[in-house]
């Protein structure tokens, strides 16, 4: 699964630096999560770090990107292999 940021986002800037995959960026009005780079921190942490630090609880599972834990681990491995290469 990938996560998404809802329009309750207050642009507090705390989620972006916590993302180990650099999947979070400033969108037109609020922060956005790139679902192709979001692994919900699988491979990095036990829980999504953006959700941990979000003061308004505006980060949820993206309904269009339902992925298993195994799929997230494969995505993590692909993303980290690109960094190492």
ABEGO torsion letter per residue (X at the ends): XBBBBBAABAGAGAAAAABAAGABBBBAABBBBBAAABAGGBGABABBAAAAABAAGABBBBAABBBBAAAAAAAAAAAAAAAAX
